[in-house]
Amino acid sequence: MHYRKSFARIFFRNAINIGVALLECPDTDKIDETDHIEVDFVTGVITNTTKKETYPGNAASGFR
């Protein structure tokens, strides 16, 4: 699995247009492939239940 720290603006916009949920998070390097994560797209918080850590992300805000 590959996590992105950010997305190109056109990709982000197209994803929103077709209904794909995206979340930008600068701490993706702390997440291992075998970790279990829970994502709150309203607040933008990613919870790593394996490591008992949380990472702030940019909450989905519709259109940018």
Secondary structure, DSSP 8 states (H G I E B T S, - for coil): ----S---HHHHHHHHHHT----B-TTGGG--TT--EEEETTTTEEEETTTTEEEE-B---S--
